[in-house]
Structures are given as structure tokens and as C-alpha cells.
Amino acid sequence: MNIRVLGFTLFISLCLGISFAQSELNALVWCDHTDQALLQPFEEKFNVKVNVKDYEGTGTALSLIEQSRPGDWDVFVVDSVDVPRVAEAGILAPLNEADFPWDDFFDEVKLDDIHFVNGQLYAVPEKFGYNTLSFNNKNASEADMLDLNTLWDAKFEGKIAVYDYYIPTIELIALSMGMKPSDITAENLPQIKERLFELKKNTALIGGVVGVQTALATGEVDIIVGGGEYVTAVLHEEDPSLDWILPKQGGVRWQQAIGVFADSEKKELATEFVKYIVSPEGQARLATSSCYWAMPANSKAALNDEQKAILRWDEQPGYLANSYPYYIPDAELDALMLEAWTEFLQY
Amino acid sequence: MNRRESLKAWGLIAPALLWTLAFFVVPIAIMTVYSFWQRVGTKTVRGFSLDNYVAFFSKTYFREALFNSLEVTILVTVISILLAYPLAYILAYQVPSHWQRLALSLAILPFWTSYVVRSYSWLLVLSAKGIVSKSLQTLGILHDPVSFVNSRMGTIIGFVHFFTMLLTLTIFANLVQIPRNYLKAAADLGASRLQAFWHVTLPLSVPGIMVGAFLTFVLCIGDYITPQILGGNKELLLPQVIMLQIGRQANFPMASALSLILMLVISLVFLVSARYLRLERV
């Protein structure tokens, strides 16, 4: 074969290779969506490569979006409470309600006032869980953990880790004082702050998910305030004594939603991805993602009995009734809460 | 220098100048502008305001964070120097020259691993159920498990482990440049080994100590990872407070003001130590 023919063949192969190249979908997600076991079935079915970039905190996501070009991103996983603000900012594309199993979602997580803006659907609930108490049931009894007030008991001195996110944690403190999260105001915040400060003497550390999880797993602490299934479920197989519970005063319910970017050039494929994620199969894989476990939004998720037991599936009716969705304060109260939290860390 | 030579010289330094301009001057200028803006609610309001700087001086927790950062950084620098100097001295004067290369390679081993992984490793080693606590219990020194992390001590141990090695390198590089004849001359004049060290070796190795100490100071005071992982967040250092501004609220103006204050502190330290910073000696 002469060199020209060889070169021509290579050129044609390269062109064909490019034209048949796998298409790609770019998703800005929480870390649970980075599990290949979750992405693989979708990638195989649609012959697509899903590129995922995980982030923590909507502020970080918005910065990433600001630094990107329109069309860079296709799918967005976001804290449900932030759906209205990102939709109003024109970041999310409208979705068709009929594309999703709306009737199969748990009623409490549908939250129409969050997922719909001016009557238009912008994001779909996909997963939820609780900011409550995680604990080592060898060292802290379930009976103790049913009452938030035991956190201040001297027997737990130095045995408590506090999840480092001021909104749910301050809301949990409010619950321990008989207030609902939405009852928090600038006027009663000083009393909540005082109660929070009193917790410091029992606190061994305040940390992010990995920090508090490691502390519980290594026996550094016995309780995580603000923890939940998302911290302990993934460790359950290794150490069944690591458990979680919703106390009688209730807990704070977090929730994540998934939508399509308004500037995406692959909206159809992106919508297919969203449909896969909220399907029974996608929901089971997402609920048990290697990054963290939590309840699927779809009540028909294909979970087995053991997985359901770890997620306390049968107790969900009571838990959903006795928990409060994240109450997001207005900017002024948010700033005061962050200030109280900073003082708590420095206290 | 004629015009042609001048152009040639500018051509040679242009890449470095452009690099500095693009990745240092421009970002700092942007950060400075940001620091005078305001975050109001979910919006950043442009305009000139000193409110962020006023907030720094009026809020106790901001000032405490700076003092905590200074305290931790000074402690880390001093402890690291005290540990690194004997190590560098032994490497330079006691270890045969053909073993020095291997010894130096071992000294820089900690730099080969990821910073985050190294911090988490320390978390496991120093926890109540970690190898340090267990060993001390086995030796009968401790009766109960003791945790060395989630405290200032944890942060300092993590930092010292890293910076001792950095300082060892800068001090070693300085020590090997001191002519041995100086020590022989001191001995000839009747100085004991301790006197020779105190009056000859130590003063001549100050540039190495200062360069290492300055690098330690700069890297330590701006570090976020180590106090976040090993400190347990029970007291805040300034980089952690900066991150708190960005997290949920995306308050980049306040974060920029705090970052500039941190930079100002580093610049002051540089000015104080500048007369000793002879980079060509290390």
C-alpha cells in the first residue's frame, strides 16, 4: 500500500470516527450522581457519555455557571429550595409535567410552590432525606435519640459532632425549643443562639459530611447533629451499629431536584436523563449511590427489602408528617443566621 | 544599552511580565474592586463602599479569626524551625555525602502525596482509636483513649509535619554553602564546637531559616484544608471565615476584603523579613 493510500485511509477513518463519536451530556450535580452504577444504564441505552461535575452549595454552582459559556451544561441537580431562584434567573428550561411520574412521588415532596414557578414546571423532585440525628447505637440508645434535648446531657460531653451547615442545624435547635423552622425570626434568634452555644461544651467537632462521618465511624463521636441516613446508611454494611433516627420533635427535610439547563443544546437528551433518574430503576440506583444514600422521591423505586430497612422506608409516613422542609430565610435573616453560626464556631 | 539591545531585553522579560500581569496583577485588581462592592440579599451591588472593611474591624469573630491564624502560624513556624534545624544540620554535617541524596528524597516524601489525603491520614492516625492513642495506652502512658485531632493541636501537628520538611530543605541548602574552613578557623582561634556553631554556623544559616520561615508563614496562614480537616472547626482561622462568606451566600465582596487583609498581613511580614530573605543563598 503506498503512503498516499494509507494516509487517505487514515483520514477517512478519522472523519468517520468523529462523525460516529459518542455524544456527550454535561451535568452539574451533587456527588451522588457521579456513581457509575447510576450513569451506566443510561449511557448504554442512549450511547452517550454523561460528564458529571459535582459541587457543594448552590453559591458554588452559580459561580460555575457564571464562568461557563451558554450551552456548556445540560442537566442541573440543585437544592429544591433554590429551584425558584435559579428558574427566575433563567437558568432552567421549562419541563412538561406529563413526562414525569408525578403521581408516584411522595405527596410531601411534590412541593408545587417550589418546582413550579408561575404555574410552569422547572425541576422534578428526585431524592430527599433528613437533617436529624445519626448515632452509634452501641453508645447512644435509640430512646435517648428520640428526644433532641438529650444532646445537652452531660453524658454526651465531647461525644457530639455537628454538621457544618448553619441553616438546618439552627433549625434543629429551634425544633428542640418547640419552634418550627419557619418560626425563626430576627427577634427570637438570640435565644436559639444561646441554646446553640450551650451545645458547644458537648461538641467534639463541627465538620462537613466526610468529617462528621469519619468521626462517627472511627468512634471519635457517638452522635451527629444534623446527620441522617445520608451519613450513616452507606456505612451500615460495614458497621450496623451506625444508625439514624427522627426524634419526637421532628427534623428538617432536605430535598434535591433535577432540571434541564435553558441554554442546553441537547434538551431532549437531557430530559431523557431526568426521566431516567426519576424512573423506578434510576431512583433505586440514586437512593443507594456510593456517595450517599437517601430516600428516593418516587415511591415506586425498585429497592430491595434490606435497602428499604436501612432507609427506614416503613417509617416514612410518620417521618414525612413530622419533618419540615428546609425553611429558607430571607436574605436579612440568612445573614443573621450565618453570623450566629460563625460566632458559634468561634465560641 | 542601544535600542536593539533594549528591545531584546524587553522581549526576554515579556513572557514573565505578561504571566505576572495576567495571573497576579489583574486578579488582585479585580479582587480589590470587588472588596468595595456590597452583597445585598442575593445581589452584588457595584459601587464604592468601605462597609466590608468596617465589618472586619467591628465584628469580633473576624478579628479573632485573624488572631487565631497568626497564633497558629507563628507556633507552626517556630516548632517547624526547632525540628527542622537539627535535621538539616545532621543531613549537612553528619550524613556522608553519598547518603545525602537518599536522605533528602526521604525528607520530601510528604510532598508526593495529595494534601487532602495526607490530612485525612493524620485524622485517622491521631483519632482516639488511632495508632498514636493506642500505642500510648499500650505503653501505659495513657489510661483512656485520647484524641489529638479536632483541636488546635491537630491543626498544628498536620502543619508541622509538612513544613518541617520544607524548612529542612531550605536550611540544608544554606548550611552546605558555608565553607568548612570557617569552622576550622574558629577552632584554631580556640572556639569550642558549641561556640563555633553559635558564632559562625548559626548566623550564616539565618538566610536559609528566614526563607523557609517566610514560605512556611505564607503557606500556613493561607491554608484552608488542614484546619478544616484536623481542627474540627472549633475555632476559625481566617481562610475558613473567607470560605464561609462564599459557601451559600456567594458574598464575594466580603470574601475579597478578607483576602486582601490576609494579603496585607503577609506583605507586612515580607517587609519585616525582607532584609534576611536572600533567595540566592538557598
Interface residues (C-beta under 8 A of the other chain):
Chain A: G57 T58 G59 T60 L62 S63 R85 D164 I167 K200 T203 A204 L205 I206 G207 G208 V210 G211 T214 A215 T218 G219 E220 D330 A331 E332 D334 A335 L338 E339 W341 T342 E343 L345 Q346
Chain B: V40 G41 T42 K59 T60 Y61 E64 A65 Y120 L123 L124 S127 A128 K129 G130 S147 V149 N150 Q228 I229 G232 N233 K234 E235 L236 Q240 V241 L244 I246 G247 R248 Q249 A250
